[in-house]
Amino acid sequence: MKGKLSREEKELLASVEAGEWRSVPGGEARRKRYQRQAQAMFRKDRRVSLRIATPDLEAIQRRAAVEGLPYQTLMGSILHKYAQGRLRES
């Protein structure tokens, strides 16, 4: 583990080591289901090319930098959320 643990992390670690945590019934099945969903979500099997206005692209690149991720990843995430109906115009 890199670096020192924060107070909160130390408390959490002590709690786990003291045996205060228990597995949730059905947790393994849930973990596998979520893992399959994540793999399906991140499977990239199609390439798309599109033109976008320079100011829009620069704004997306700035927002991605603030979030600490590549701008293509941010754009893909936005499109995915919109396609799933989870992103709407305000």
C-alpha atoms as a printed R data frame, in Angstrom:
   type eleno elety resid chain resno       x       y       z
1  ATOM     1    CA   MET     A     1   0.000   0.000   0.000
2  ATOM     2    CA   LYS     A     2   1.402   3.409  -0.966
3  ATOM     3    CA   GLY     A     3   1.486   6.308   1.453
4  ATOM     4    CA   LYS     A     4   0.052   6.577   4.927
5  ATOM     5    CA   LEU     A     5  -3.507   5.812   5.840
6  ATOM     6    CA   SER     A     6  -5.856   8.579   6.889
7  ATOM     7    CA   ARG     A     7  -7.561   8.400  10.282
8  ATOM     8    CA   GLU     A     8 -10.752   7.209   8.613
9  ATOM     9    CA   GLU     A     9  -8.884   4.507   6.679
10 ATOM    10    CA   LYS     A    10  -7.152   3.332   9.875
11 ATOM    11    CA   GLU     A    11 -10.501   3.085  11.661
12 ATOM    12    CA   LEU     A    12 -11.986   1.128   8.775
13 ATOM    13    CA   LEU     A    13  -9.010  -1.240   8.649
14 ATOM    14    CA   ALA     A    14  -9.195  -1.820  12.415
15 ATOM    15    CA   SER     A    15 -12.905  -2.569  12.122
16 ATOM    16    CA   VAL     A    16 -12.329  -5.119   9.351
17 ATOM    17    CA   GLU     A    17  -9.448  -6.755  11.231
18 ATOM    18    CA   ALA     A    18 -11.584  -6.942  14.397
19 ATOM    19    CA   GLY     A    19 -14.111  -9.043  12.477
20 ATOM    20    CA   GLU     A    20 -16.875  -6.455  12.653
21 ATOM    21    CA   TRP     A    21 -17.787  -6.960   8.983
22 ATOM    22    CA   ARG     A    22 -19.931  -9.779   7.638
23 ATOM    23    CA   SER     A    23 -20.665 -10.867   4.093
24 ATOM    24    CA   VAL     A    24 -24.128 -10.080   2.811
25 ATOM    25    CA   PRO     A    25 -26.194 -13.136   1.835
26 ATOM    26    CA   GLY     A    26 -26.134 -13.478  -1.941
27 ATOM    27    CA   GLY     A    27 -23.199 -11.098  -2.176
28 ATOM    28    CA   GLU     A    28 -21.107 -13.340  -4.411
29 ATOM    29    CA   ALA     A    29 -23.932 -13.746  -6.941
30 ATOM    30    CA   ARG     A    30 -24.507  -9.978  -6.903
31 ATOM    31    CA   ARG     A    31 -20.786  -9.316  -7.391
32 ATOM    32    CA   LYS     A    32 -20.706 -11.639 -10.410
33 ATOM    33    CA   ARG     A    33 -23.811 -10.004 -11.900
34 ATOM    34    CA   TYR     A    34 -22.338  -6.509 -11.487
35 ATOM    35    CA   GLN     A    35 -19.042  -7.708 -12.939
36 ATOM    36    CA   ARG     A    36 -20.828  -9.052 -16.060
37 ATOM    37    CA   GLN     A    37 -22.751  -5.784 -16.418
38 ATOM    38    CA   ALA     A    38 -19.567  -3.730 -16.129
39 ATOM    39    CA   GLN     A    39 -17.791  -5.873 -18.699
40 ATOM    40    CA   ALA     A    40 -20.691  -5.503 -21.134
41 ATOM    41    CA   MET     A    41 -20.827  -1.760 -20.563
42 ATOM    42    CA   PHE     A    42 -17.144  -1.264 -21.274
43 ATOM    43    CA   ARG     A    43 -16.937  -3.604 -24.272
44 ATOM    44    CA   LYS     A    44 -16.075  -1.412 -27.199
45 ATOM    45    CA   ASP     A    45 -16.716  -3.186 -30.457
46 ATOM    46    CA   ARG     A    46 -17.626  -0.318 -32.809
47 ATOM    47    CA   ARG     A    47 -15.678   2.704 -33.996
48 ATOM    48    CA   VAL     A    48 -17.428   6.004 -34.720
49 ATOM    49    CA   SER     A    49 -16.087   9.131 -36.371
50 ATOM    50    CA   LEU     A    50 -17.852  12.452 -35.957
51 ATOM    51    CA   ARG     A    51 -17.233  16.137 -36.386
52 ATOM    52    CA   ILE     A    52 -17.653  18.413 -33.391
53 ATOM    53    CA   ALA     A    53 -17.297  22.181 -33.048
54 ATOM    54    CA   THR     A    54 -13.898  23.234 -31.708
55 ATOM    55    CA   PRO     A    55 -15.329  25.144 -28.706
56 ATOM    56    CA   ASP     A    56 -17.414  22.100 -27.706
57 ATOM    57    CA   LEU     A    57 -14.452  19.742 -27.987
58 ATOM    58    CA   GLU     A    58 -12.236  22.097 -25.982
59 ATOM    59    CA   ALA     A    59 -14.920  22.381 -23.286
60 ATOM    60    CA   ILE     A    60 -15.199  18.592 -23.094
61 ATOM    61    CA   GLN     A    61 -11.415  18.269 -22.895
62 ATOM    62    CA   ARG     A    62 -11.317  20.784 -20.017
63 ATOM    63    CA   ARG     A    63 -14.100  18.966 -18.151
64 ATOM    64    CA   ALA     A    64 -12.339  15.628 -18.692
65 ATOM    65    CA   ALA     A    65  -9.094  17.073 -17.333
66 ATOM    66    CA   VAL     A    66 -10.912  18.243 -14.200
67 ATOM    67    CA   GLU     A    67 -12.374  14.743 -13.798
68 ATOM    68    CA   GLY     A    68  -8.944  13.188 -14.400
69 ATOM    69    CA   LEU     A    69  -9.882  11.034 -17.375
70 ATOM    70    CA   PRO     A    70  -9.324  10.997 -21.124
71 ATOM    71    CA   TYR     A    71 -11.791  13.119 -23.069
72 ATOM    72    CA   GLN     A    72 -12.769  10.173 -25.286
73 ATOM    73    CA   THR     A    73 -13.755   8.247 -22.146
74 ATOM    74    CA   LEU     A    74 -15.870  11.171 -20.960
75 ATOM    75    CA   MET     A    75 -17.569  11.441 -24.355
76 ATOM    76    CA   GLY     A    76 -18.278   7.700 -24.381
77 ATOM    77    CA   SER     A    77 -19.708   7.909 -20.873
78 ATOM    78    CA   ILE     A    78 -21.970  10.815 -21.831
79 ATOM    79    CA   LEU     A    79 -23.237   8.949 -24.893
80 ATOM    80    CA   HIS     A    80 -23.783   5.770 -22.879
81 ATOM    81    CA   LYS     A    81 -25.788   7.581 -20.201
82 ATOM    82    CA   TYR     A    82 -27.888   9.322 -22.852
83 ATOM    83    CA   ALA     A    83 -28.544   6.035 -24.676
84 ATOM    84    CA   GLN     A    84 -29.641   4.455 -21.374
85 ATOM    85    CA   GLY     A    85 -32.013   7.359 -20.649
86 ATOM    86    CA   ARG     A    86 -29.984   8.472 -17.643
87 ATOM    87    CA   LEU     A    87 -28.865  11.800 -19.144
88 ATOM    88    CA   ARG     A    88 -31.454  14.404 -19.960
89 ATOM    89    CA   GLU     A    89 -31.433  18.050 -20.947
90 ATOM    90    CA   SER     A    90 -32.032  20.396 -18.043
